[in-house]
Amino acid sequence: MLPGCEGGTVPDPRRGIPRTDALLALPAARAAADRLGPNRVRTAVRASQEAARRGELAPEAVEADTLARIAGLESREASSLRPVLNATGVVVHTNLGRAPLSDAARAAVAAASGYTDLELDLRTGRRSRRGEGARAALLAACPAAGDALVVNNGAAALLLAVTALAAGRDVIISRGELVEIGGGFRLPELLTATGARLREVGTTNRTHARDYSGALGAETGCLLKVHPSNFTQAGFVTDVPLTELRGIASEGGVPLVADLGSGLLHPEPVLPGEPDVTSALAAGADLVIVSGDKLLGGPQAGILLGRVDLIDRLARHPLARALRADKLTLAALEATVIALTAMPGPAAATPVMSAVRADPQRLRDRAEALAAALPASLAATVVPHDGRVGGGGAPGVALQGWAVRLPERLARTLRANDPAVLARTHDGACLLDLRCIPEADDDVLQRVVRAALAAPEVLPAPAPDLPTGPSTELPHVPAGGEAR
Ligand SMILES: *Cc1c(COP(=O)(O)O)cnc(C)c1O
C-alpha cells in the first residue's frame, strides 16, 4: 500500500488529465501553433500535463495552465522582456522596471496603441493639443498647479526646466542637494550640461537662508531645491524649507524650482517624510518636478507642474520636442492619475500604493498560507521582514511586513523560472516577501516554488545575474537607498 493511503482504491490522478490532442485543438493553441510553430505549443501542453502528473496541478486546472503557458510563449516571442514576480519587498525596484501599471493603465495603453486621437479633436476634425487628457487629469488632481507638462522622465523634466530658465546663468543649489541618483546619474553633471552655472551654497550638512540670499544676483536663473530621495542625513543638519526659499526667490525675482523625485500628488500618511506636489506648490514652489514611475505608480515620465507662464515657456522651448512623451505614456499616465484622484483615501489606486499600504497582518497570513503549502522537508518559516519603497522615495523608511524563509539555494532556481521570481537573499536564506505580489498571483507563486523544489537539479547553466553589481542576488535597498 502506498504510504498515507488508508486502504480502498487509490484514485489515479492521471485519469482526469486532458489528452494532448484535446489541448492542441483549443482555439488559442491552434492560433499559437500557426504563429509559433506546433513544437513549441506541444511543449507547453506537455509541461502542463507533467505538472498534473506530479500532482502539482489538479487535472481540471490543466487546460487553464496550458493556456497561460501559451500566452507566456507569445509574450516572450514579442519581446525579450520577461514578467517577474517581485518577492524582494522593494516596491519601486529600478532593475524590475519601477512601477507596475494598474489594470486601468494597462487597458489605456492597449487602447492607445493603434491609431488614436492623440492630436486631433474628433468632434471638429481639427488638430488638438497633444497630451490634453493627461494634462487635464494632473490639473484636476493638483488644483494648486496652473498648468502641467509631461516629458520623457524626471531627468528630462529637470533638463528642460534648467535649460529654459537658467542656461548661461546661475542655478543656486545647496551643497547638501548635489546628489547622485544611481546608475551613475549625478545631478550636478546634468545641471551643468544645460549650460547653466552651478552656484553652490552652504555645506554638505548645513545650508541657511542667508546662503541663498547672498548668492542672488543679476546672473541668477533660478533657485533649485532637490529632494535627496535616496539617503537621509542625521545629526547637525539644516536645510531651508520651500516656504523660506519662496521669499528669497521673490526678493530676487527668480523662479523657485523643486525637484521632488518621487511623485506623490498629496501627502501620504504611511510616508510622512516624503514630499508631495500639492504641499510643495502650497509652500510656494513655482515649478515642481516629479517622476511618473516612482510613488505615483504610473509609466516612466517626467511631470512638471506649476505657474502657467513658466510651463508655457518650457513647452515652447525647442528641447521640449526632443523630450516629449509618447502616446502610450500619456495614456497610462492619464489613467493612473484619474484613479489616484478618484480614490485618494486608503483604497489603493495603483499597485505601488497597494504595496506601500499593505496590511502587515494580511502579509503575514499570506506568507503563512504559502509556507504551509510547501513540503515540510523545506522547513519554511515565516519571519518578520521590512519592505522598502526603494527607487527614489522614502529613504530609510521600513515598511513592516513578513517573509517566507527558505534555503538560500532556491533563489537562483526561482529566478530562472517562468515567470521569474525574484527573492531576497539575505543572511544565508532566500526570503519571499509578498508585499509586491498581487494577491491574485499567490497561487502562481506557490506553483512556481513547488516546481523549483521538484527540479532544482534539472536547471541548465546558472542564470546570468542582474546587472546591478556583485550583491544583487538580492537587490535590496541598503541602509539608505538603492542603485537607481
Ligand atoms: C529619480 C529622481 C530623478 C530622476 O528621475 P527619472 O524619472 O529617473 O529620470 C531626479 N531627481 C530626483 C530627486 C530623483 O529622485
The ligand as an ORCA input file, in Angstrom:
! r2SCAN-3c Opt
* xyz 0 1
  C      14.579     59.790     -9.594
  C      14.976     61.204     -9.481
  C      15.301     61.950    -10.620
  C      15.328     61.325    -11.986
  O      14.064     60.923    -12.411
  P      13.933     59.819    -13.571
  O      12.478     59.711    -13.782
  O      14.588     58.592    -13.049
  O      14.647     60.365    -14.754
  C      15.638     63.262    -10.457
  N      15.664     63.837     -9.244
  C      15.366     63.157     -8.117
  C      15.415     63.859     -6.803
  C      15.013     61.813     -8.198
  O      14.706     61.124     -7.093
*
